[in-house]
Amino acid sequence: MNISEINKKIQQESLFLQDLKHEISKVIVGQADLVDKMLAALIADGHILIEGVPGLAKTMTVKTLAQVLSANFQRIQFTPDLLPADITGTLIFNPKEGTFAPRKGPVFANLVLADEINRSPAKVQSALLEAMQERQVTIGEQTYPLPYPFMVLATQNPVEQEGTYPLPEAQVDRFMLKLKVDYPSKEEEKIILERMASAQKPQITSRASTETILKARAAADTIYVDEKVKNYIVDIVFATRRPKDYKLGEIAPYIAYGASPRASIYLTQAAKAWAFLDGRGYVTPEDIKELGPDVLRHRIILSYEAEAENITTEDIIQKVFATVEVP
């Protein structure tokens, strides 16, 4: 298929997204970037970590997305006393027959909201590791596949807050994107006030099925990525590992570990999905610039020196994108 044929196909296949966005906007005011990137991750078959202070509609946005998709949805509230079995499920003893039967946990759903994931210690968070990577869960000696599509949307409060645990690196690396949610503008806040302060809450209807999403994924997979764009992605990721090779020697002391190969894979998949959202059959360097910070911000591990000098991952990402040559 040539580019113009792919373009035509993608324009057709992506039409349903306008309906979805319109329906979501009945409930969610503003946050267009968050909604777009959630849809992109869904089409790219990735998981999302959403960070922001309480009260910014993180949970509501995820629930609304599940409603418009008529997907099977489960919400897990992470608390300090939660156990791994509360997430994945456990074996229940049947005294009559003297056997153990599996009871599947809330992770067996299409969309799983891990609410305030950093309120639980690492042993609980790691219950999601197998589910997020292999799309399966082991209970006892038996392994069970998860429904398809499967997506984890985790929300977390900023780490500096009271009673939070940092996420283990292996856990964080399994999230395709880490999105930061900010306060709404003055105009948006007024609309939120008018819409949400009344007893009559906006009603939404389902606009797409999980089959539609699977079809969209297959279409997005055909999107063309040029050799130059692939090289650009690899250069961006390598610049976080070997900054000196990219004339970025000044940031080298601030990086303890650069981004893993998952960053290159996820950045490519997310860029294809972003092009799909735009109704385009090819990926541009602009797509990489748009999604790069979301793919990299949780994958670069800072050194003590960076922390001492108040250097953030955002500063490093900015420097990398400003320096690495755009094709």
C-alpha positions as a printed NumPy array, in Angstrom:
array([[  0.   ,   0.   ,   0.   ],
       [  1.363,   3.424,  -0.881],
       [  1.171,   6.494,   1.401],
       [ -1.948,   7.986,  -0.212],
       [ -3.821,   4.683,   0.16 ],
       [ -2.772,   4.415,   3.844],
       [ -3.837,   8.055,   4.321],
       [ -7.286,   7.358,   2.869],
       [ -7.72 ,   4.255,   5.018],
       [ -6.653,   6.033,   8.23 ],
       [ -8.994,   8.981,   7.568],
       [-11.891,   6.523,   7.263],
       [-10.947,   4.396,  10.249],
       [-10.33 ,   7.337,  12.616],
       [-13.715,   9.036,  12.102],
       [-15.223,   7.408,  15.211],
       [-12.77 ,   9.313,  17.424],
       [-14.616,  12.619,  16.892],
       [-17.754,  11.021,  18.335],
       [-15.814,   9.693,  21.324],
       [-14.196,  13.058,  22.072],
       [-17.504,  14.883,  21.77 ],
       [-19.135,  12.471,  24.221],
       [-16.231,  12.74 ,  26.71 ],
       [-16.37 ,  16.563,  26.53 ],
       [-19.932,  16.451,  27.928],
       [-18.389,  15.443,  31.262],
       [-14.743,  16.501,  31.109],
       [-14.039,  20.207,  30.685],
       [-10.702,  21.097,  29.07 ],
       [ -8.005,  18.42 ,  29.566],
       [ -7.987,  17.904,  25.76 ],
       [ -4.337,  16.837,  25.845],
       [ -5.041,  14.211,  28.53 ],
       [ -8.03 ,  12.797,  26.592],
       [ -6.085,  12.682,  23.288],
       [ -3.111,  10.934,  24.872],
       [ -5.347,   8.431,  26.669],
       [ -6.932,   7.549,  23.312],
       [ -3.478,   7.361,  21.692],
       [ -2.251,   4.924,  24.382],
       [ -5.419,   2.847,  23.993],
       [ -4.85 ,   2.564,  20.231],
       [ -1.121,   1.892,  20.751],
       [ -1.909,  -0.883,  23.278],
       [ -0.063,   0.857,  26.112],
       [ -0.652,   1.735,  29.759],
       [ -0.767,   5.224,  31.254],
       [  0.406,   6.798,  34.5  ],
       [ -1.394,  10.062,  35.289],
       [  0.105,  12.377,  37.893],
       [ -1.566,  15.391,  39.466],
       [ -2.799,  16.808,  42.747],
       [ -6.207,  15.569,  44.014],
       [ -9.358,  17.04 ,  42.473],
       [ -8.246,  17.413,  38.839],
       [-10.749,  14.845,  37.458],
       [ -8.113,  12.152,  36.784],
       [-10.381,   9.337,  38.008],
       [-13.464,  10.834,  36.348],
       [-11.689,  11.05 ,  32.973],
       [-10.758,   7.352,  33.103],
       [-14.293,   6.323,  34.125],
       [-15.78 ,   8.454,  31.332],
       [-13.474,   6.82 ,  28.773],
       [-14.66 ,   3.371,  29.917],
       [-18.304,   4.472,  29.596],
       [-17.993,   5.779,  26.033],
       [-16.25 ,   2.549,  25.012],
       [-18.784,   0.226,  26.677],
       [-15.728,  -1.619,  27.975],
       [-15.526,  -3.81 ,  31.039],
       [-14.188,  -1.457,  33.738],
       [-12.756,  -2.061,  37.22 ],
       [-11.465,   0.454,  39.738],
       [ -8.895,  -0.608,  42.344],
       [ -8.335,   1.834,  45.196],
       [ -4.727,   1.43 ,  46.319],
       [ -4.294,   1.751,  50.08 ],
       [ -1.369,   0.921,  52.415],
       [ -3.072,  -2.305,  53.629],
       [ -3.972,  -3.684,  50.168],
       [ -2.579,  -7.147,  49.328],
       [ -1.376,  -8.461,  45.925],
       [ -4.19 , -11.084,  45.983],
       [ -6.751,  -8.234,  46.237],
       [ -5.672,  -7.257,  42.721],
       [ -4.904, -10.497,  40.881],
       [ -7.211, -12.901,  42.723],
       [ -6.591, -15.957,  44.888],
       [ -7.427, -19.636,  45.399],
       [-10.501, -20.368,  47.54 ],
       [-10.763, -23.715,  49.323],
       [-13.975, -25.686,  48.739],
       [-14.377, -27.933,  51.856],
       [-17.156, -30.022,  50.233],
       [-14.966, -31.21 ,  47.382],
       [-11.631, -30.649,  49.1  ],
       [-10.352, -28.618,  46.141],
       [ -9.126, -25.091,  45.507],
       [-10.996, -22.915,  42.991],
       [ -9.616, -19.662,  41.583],
       [-11.402, -16.404,  42.331],
       [-10.281, -13.854,  39.769],
       [ -9.432, -10.361,  40.997],
       [-10.505,  -6.948,  39.621],
       [ -7.537,  -6.899,  37.21 ],
       [ -9.644,  -9.095,  34.856],
       [-11.233,  -6.196,  32.925],
       [-10.624,  -4.22 ,  29.719],
       [ -9.847,  -0.966,  31.506],
       [ -8.37 ,  -1.109,  34.998],
       [ -8.101,   2.089,  36.996],
       [ -5.317,   1.773,  39.577],
       [ -6.396,   4.742,  41.67 ],
       [ -3.67 ,   6.472,  43.703],
       [ -1.25 ,   3.64 ,  42.914],
       [  1.526,   5.172,  45.015],
       [ -0.51 ,   4.913,  48.214],
       [  0.45 ,   1.193,  48.371],
       [  3.928,  -0.257,  48.979],
       [  6.024,  -1.812,  46.185],
       [  4.961,  -5.453,  46.865],
       [  1.355,  -4.487,  46.02 ],
       [  2.251,  -2.367,  42.993],
       [  4.319,  -5.242,  41.609],
       [  1.178,  -7.439,  41.499],
       [  0.489,  -5.621,  38.204],
       [  3.862,  -6.422,  36.606],
       [  2.876,  -9.698,  34.901],
       [ -0.545,  -8.35 ,  33.927],
       [  0.911,  -5.236,  32.266],
       [  3.687,  -6.971,  30.347],
       [  2.409, -10.459,  29.506],
       [ -1.331,  -9.689,  29.604],
       [ -1.823, -12.68 ,  31.886],
       [ -2.115, -13.452,  35.617],
       [ -0.845, -16.474,  37.531],
       [ -3.039, -17.652,  40.413],
       [ -1.503, -20.642,  42.2  ],
       [ -0.078, -22.894,  39.47 ],
       [ -2.51 , -21.797,  36.783],
       [ -2.028, -18.895,  34.344],
       [ -5.08 , -17.041,  33.033],
       [ -5.118, -14.697,  30.007],
       [ -6.555, -11.216,  30.55 ],
       [ -9.389,  -9.872,  28.365],
       [ -8.416,  -8.123,  25.16 ],
       [ -7.996,  -5.148,  24.893],
       [ -6.437,  -4.666,  28.332],
       [ -5.198,  -1.324,  29.64 ],
       [ -4.05 ,  -0.087,  33.05 ],
       [ -4.617,   3.592,  33.779],
       [ -2.926,   4.471,  37.044],
       [ -3.278,   7.765,  38.865],
       [ -0.774,   9.   ,  41.405],
       [ -0.366,  12.025,  43.604],
       [  2.942,  13.911,  43.358],
       [  5.562,  11.902,  45.261],
       [  6.274,  14.726,  47.711],
       [  2.817,  14.256,  49.248],
       [  2.153,  12.649,  52.616],
       [  1.802,   8.838,  52.742],
       [  3.047,   7.981,  49.244],
       [  5.557,   5.326,  48.101],
       [  7.72 ,   5.796,  44.999],
       [  6.947,   3.304,  42.213],
       [  9.637,   0.637,  41.509],
       [ 11.594,   1.231,  38.275],
       [ 10.378,  -2.057,  36.738],
       [  6.778,  -0.965,  37.352],
       [  7.229,   2.56 ,  36.003],
       [  8.953,   1.311,  32.838],
       [  5.859,  -0.692,  31.868],
       [  3.808,   2.487,  31.448],
       [  3.877,   3.757,  27.881],
       [  3.163,   7.377,  28.878],
       [  3.375,   9.394,  32.059],
       [  1.046,  12.38 ,  31.82 ],
       [  1.052,  15.397,  34.097],
       [ -2.326,  16.999,  34.774],
       [ -2.46 ,  20.676,  35.595],
       [ -5.103,  23.018,  36.966],
       [ -7.82 ,  24.2  ,  34.531],
       [ -7.897,  27.769,  33.203],
       [-10.199,  30.4  ,  34.733],
       [-12.798,  29.972,  31.946],
       [-12.696,  26.168,  32.234],
       [-13.075,  26.333,  36.007],
       [-16.226,  28.431,  35.579],
       [-17.725,  25.841,  33.189],
       [-16.8  ,  23.046,  35.651],
       [-18.541,  24.993,  38.417],
       [-21.721,  25.477,  36.363],
       [-21.773,  21.866,  35.161],
       [-20.791,  19.99 ,  38.3  ],
       [-22.278,  22.086,  41.107],
       [-25.825,  21.067,  40.161],
       [-27.592,  17.85 ,  41.146],
       [-28.246,  17.071,  37.446],
       [-24.992,  15.487,  36.217],
       [-24.323,  15.199,  32.456],
       [-25.279,  11.819,  30.944],
       [-23.192,  10.108,  28.288],
       [-23.844,   7.207,  25.954],
       [-21.543,   4.514,  24.627],
       [-20.065,   5.467,  21.25 ],
       [-17.701,   2.607,  20.391],
       [-17.114,  -1.023,  21.235],
       [-13.907,  -2.853,  22.074],
       [-14.076,  -4.346,  18.543],
       [-13.813,  -0.799,  17.125],
       [-10.64 ,  -0.255,  19.175],
       [ -9.095,  -3.513,  17.962],
       [ -9.896,  -2.503,  14.367],
       [ -8.323,   0.934,  14.988],
       [ -5.2  ,  -0.768,  16.379],
       [ -4.836,  -2.905,  13.252],
       [ -5.198,   0.22 ,  11.062],
       [ -2.723,   2.265,  13.154],
       [ -0.197,  -0.548,  12.797],
       [ -0.056,   0.048,   9.026],
       [  0.971,   3.713,   9.45 ],
       [  4.25 ,   4.484,   7.682],
       [  7.368,   5.401,   9.692],
       [ 10.227,   6.703,   7.552],
       [ 13.804,   5.51 ,   8.101],
       [ 14.84 ,   9.069,   9.079],
       [ 12.108,   9.239,  11.72 ],
       [ 13.217,   5.845,  13.121],
       [ 16.788,   7.146,  13.36 ],
       [ 15.505,  10.285,  15.092],
       [ 13.69 ,   8.152,  17.713],
       [ 16.821,   6.062,  18.367],
       [ 18.979,   9.215,  18.581],
       [ 16.613,  10.783,  21.144],
       [ 16.723,   7.648,  23.325],
       [ 20.495,   7.207,  22.963],
       [ 21.049,  10.864,  23.885],
       [ 19.664,  10.023,  27.335],
       [ 22.156,   7.126,  27.685],
       [ 25.252,   8.591,  26.052],
       [ 24.797,  12.362,  26.218],
       [ 28.47 ,  13.049,  25.359],
       [ 28.034,  11.441,  21.905],
       [ 25.351,  14.046,  21.133],
       [ 27.194,  17.177,  22.357],
       [ 25.22 ,  17.018,  25.6  ],
       [ 28.186,  16.59 ,  27.942],
       [ 26.789,  19.176,  30.375],
       [ 23.802,  16.952,  31.288],
       [ 25.84 ,  13.714,  31.613],
       [ 26.538,  14.099,  35.381],
       [ 22.806,  14.485,  36.057],
       [ 21.714,  11.155,  34.5  ],
       [ 22.21 ,   7.957,  36.532],
       [ 20.381,   5.764,  33.959],
       [ 19.006,   6.643,  30.547],
       [ 15.816,   5.377,  28.907],
       [ 15.439,   1.621,  28.245],
       [ 14.748,   0.051,  24.806],
       [ 11.059,   0.13 ,  25.751],
       [ 11.279,   3.904,  25.205],
       [ 12.126,   3.418,  21.486],
       [  9.359,   0.835,  21.025],
       [  6.718,   2.853,  22.89 ],
       [  7.678,   6.123,  21.221],
       [  7.203,   4.507,  17.787],
       [  3.873,   2.912,  18.726],
       [  2.581,   6.08 ,  20.409],
       [  3.64 ,   8.23 ,  17.42 ],
       [  1.703,   5.93 ,  15.051],
       [ -1.369,   6.227,  17.279],
       [ -0.942,  10.028,  17.419],
       [ -0.849,  10.137,  13.599],
       [ -4.001,   7.957,  13.618],
       [ -5.754,  10.49 ,  15.876],
       [ -4.818,  13.141,  13.336],
       [ -6.173,  11.018,  10.438],
       [ -2.679,  10.745,   8.91 ],
       [ -1.049,   7.687,   7.344],
       [  2.547,   8.624,   8.251],
       [  4.554,   9.73 ,  11.312],
       [  6.288,  13.129,  11.4  ],
       [  9.124,  14.382,  13.664],
       [  6.471,  16.649,  15.242],
       [  4.667,  13.553,  16.564],
       [  7.927,  12.462,  18.22 ],
       [  8.38 ,  15.908,  19.788],
       [  4.793,  15.901,  21.037],
       [  4.963,  12.464,  22.7  ],
       [  8.677,  12.267,  23.523],
       [  8.421,  13.988,  26.935],
       [  5.508,  11.713,  27.987],
       [  7.433,   8.571,  26.997],
       [ 10.737,   9.688,  28.561],
       [  9.841,  11.575,  31.753],
       [  9.518,   8.437,  33.901],
       [ 12.367,   6.519,  32.261],
       [ 15.293,   8.835,  32.976],
       [ 16.698,   8.206,  36.47 ],
       [ 18.467,  11.214,  37.897],
       [ 21.735,  11.192,  39.826],
       [ 22.164,  12.665,  43.331],
       [ 23.927,  15.58 ,  41.683],
       [ 20.782,  16.459,  39.723],
       [ 18.68 ,  16.329,  42.878],
       [ 21.18 ,  18.499,  44.734],
       [ 21.06 ,  21.101,  41.949],
       [ 17.266,  20.871,  41.494],
       [ 17.57 ,  19.577,  37.935],
       [ 14.403,  17.748,  36.824],
       [ 13.819,  15.147,  34.102],
       [ 11.806,  17.836,  32.275],
       [ 14.975,  20.01 ,  32.064],
       [ 16.981,  17.102,  30.647],
       [ 14.292,  16.149,  28.086],
       [ 14.054,  19.773,  26.947],
       [ 17.82 ,  19.898,  26.437],
       [ 17.811,  16.582,  24.515],
       [ 15.054,  17.705,  22.11 ],
       [ 16.701,  21.109,  21.632],
       [ 20.064,  19.547,  20.736],
       [ 19.368,  16.323,  18.773],
       [ 19.094,  17.101,  15.069],
       [ 15.58 ,  16.885,  13.593],
       [ 15.359,  15.057,  10.222]])
